[in-house]
């Protein structure tokens, strides 16, 4: 049996899905990740990282299609080759800039989640591990790949 237990909640300026950007890297707004106090000790040493990986639950996602269109292309692509929030298992993942940690609150930039989104996990972003040799598939000529 699969059981997911949120470790926190996202407080963001986006109140519903129509306000959120398609990708957080396009956002200038900051969000706060409130890690529940029972998990605060697990944040020890997180402040030393400039970027973190946030895994969250698209709690407002309803239904899915296995073929989807994206903001970058009119062609249909398999849902697993996209970042669509409408998925069989609606997990979200974002690499965000960690601005500051204040006890159990992480202030971040680059998160596309709406206010109240449950956080399932946080991991440090490690370029040597997470991005050794990257190919971007069908997005090759559609995105300008930059990271702040």
PLY file of the C-alpha trace (Angstrom):
ply
format ascii 1.0
element vertex 148
property float x
property float y
property float z
element edge 147
property int vertex1
property int vertex2
end_header
0.00 0.00 0.00
1.24 3.45 -0.89
0.85 6.14 1.75
2.04 9.69 1.27
2.39 11.96 4.29
2.87 15.68 3.65
5.80 17.27 5.46
4.54 20.79 4.93
2.47 23.20 2.91
3.19 25.88 0.32
2.08 29.46 0.90
2.17 31.19 -2.46
0.74 34.31 -4.10
-1.19 32.10 -6.54
-4.68 31.43 -5.20
-5.78 29.15 -8.03
-4.33 27.37 -11.05
-5.20 30.21 -13.45
-2.82 32.55 -11.57
0.17 30.19 -11.45
2.83 30.31 -14.18
3.27 27.29 -16.46
6.75 26.85 -14.99
8.07 28.35 -11.78
11.36 29.39 -13.37
9.33 32.05 -15.18
8.11 33.55 -11.89
9.58 36.51 -10.02
7.26 36.06 -7.05
8.43 34.40 -3.85
6.64 31.65 -1.97
7.09 30.18 1.47
7.31 26.50 2.26
6.10 25.84 5.77
7.65 22.60 6.97
5.55 21.17 9.79
7.27 21.64 13.15
7.62 17.89 13.70
9.96 17.83 10.66
11.86 21.09 11.32
14.97 19.28 12.56
15.27 17.70 9.10
16.06 21.17 7.69
19.43 21.28 9.46
22.13 22.45 7.00
19.65 23.18 4.16
20.69 26.87 4.33
24.02 26.04 2.67
22.32 25.17 -0.63
21.37 27.84 -3.16
18.70 25.62 -4.75
16.43 22.86 -3.51
14.16 20.30 -5.14
10.57 20.45 -3.93
8.19 17.54 -4.51
4.54 18.38 -4.03
1.01 17.11 -4.67
-1.12 18.80 -7.34
-4.10 18.68 -4.97
-6.42 20.57 -7.34
-5.65 18.40 -10.36
-8.70 16.60 -11.73
-8.40 13.85 -14.30
-5.69 13.34 -16.90
-5.01 12.51 -20.52
-2.12 10.35 -21.70
-1.56 12.70 -24.66
-1.38 16.44 -23.98
-0.47 19.75 -25.61
1.94 22.09 -23.87
2.47 25.87 -23.92
5.57 25.27 -26.10
4.12 23.09 -28.83
0.80 22.38 -30.57
1.72 18.74 -31.16
0.48 16.04 -28.81
3.07 14.55 -26.45
2.82 11.75 -23.92
1.98 13.09 -20.45
5.19 11.53 -19.09
7.21 13.60 -21.58
5.65 16.81 -20.21
5.27 18.73 -16.97
1.46 18.75 -17.10
-0.17 18.81 -13.63
-2.92 16.53 -14.92
-1.33 13.10 -14.48
-2.29 9.62 -13.26
-0.26 10.37 -10.09
-0.29 14.18 -9.79
3.17 14.85 -8.37
4.85 18.18 -8.94
8.60 18.74 -8.90
10.45 22.04 -8.99
14.02 23.20 -8.56
13.73 26.50 -6.69
16.12 29.12 -5.39
16.34 29.06 -1.59
16.35 32.67 -0.45
16.35 32.17 3.32
15.40 29.73 6.04
13.66 31.05 9.15
13.12 28.12 11.53
10.59 25.88 9.74
9.88 28.35 6.91
11.78 28.31 3.62
11.41 31.41 1.48
11.91 30.41 -2.17
11.76 31.83 -5.68
10.67 29.91 -8.77
7.81 27.79 -7.45
4.67 27.39 -9.57
2.44 25.77 -6.94
-0.78 27.33 -5.71
-1.43 28.37 -2.12
-2.17 25.42 0.14
-0.32 22.81 -1.95
0.92 19.89 0.19
4.71 19.36 0.20
5.80 15.72 0.12
9.59 16.08 0.19
12.51 18.48 -0.08
15.99 17.58 -1.32
19.10 19.63 -2.04
19.80 20.36 -5.69
23.31 19.11 -6.51
24.41 20.06 -10.04
27.13 17.40 -10.30
24.54 14.73 -9.49
21.32 16.18 -10.87
22.55 17.62 -14.17
25.64 15.80 -15.47
24.69 15.40 -19.17
21.32 16.79 -20.11
19.19 16.22 -23.22
15.80 17.90 -23.46
14.10 15.71 -26.06
11.32 17.32 -28.09
11.96 20.64 -26.29
15.43 21.05 -27.86
14.52 24.04 -30.05
11.59 25.31 -27.98
13.17 26.46 -24.71
16.07 28.62 -23.77
17.60 26.67 -20.90
18.74 29.07 -18.15
18.97 28.69 -14.43
19.27 31.51 -11.92
0 1
1 2
2 3
3 4
4 5
5 6
6 7
7 8
8 9
9 10
10 11
11 12
12 13
13 14
14 15
15 16
16 17
17 18
18 19
19 20
20 21
21 22
22 23
23 24
24 25
25 26
26 27
27 28
28 29
29 30
30 31
31 32
32 33
33 34
34 35
35 36
36 37
37 38
38 39
39 40
40 41
41 42
42 43
43 44
44 45
45 46
46 47
47 48
48 49
49 50
50 51
51 52
52 53
53 54
54 55
55 56
56 57
57 58
58 59
59 60
60 61
61 62
62 63
63 64
64 65
65 66
66 67
67 68
68 69
69 70
70 71
71 72
72 73
73 74
74 75
75 76
76 77
77 78
78 79
79 80
80 81
81 82
82 83
83 84
84 85
85 86
86 87
87 88
88 89
89 90
90 91
91 92
92 93
93 94
94 95
95 96
96 97
97 98
98 99
99 100
100 101
101 102
102 103
103 104
104 105
105 106
106 107
107 108
108 109
109 110
110 111
111 112
112 113
113 114
114 115
115 116
116 117
117 118
118 119
119 120
120 121
121 122
122 123
123 124
124 125
125 126
126 127
127 128
128 129
129 130
130 131
131 132
132 133
133 134
134 135
135 136
136 137
137 138
138 139
139 140
140 141
141 142
142 143
143 144
144 145
145 146
146 147
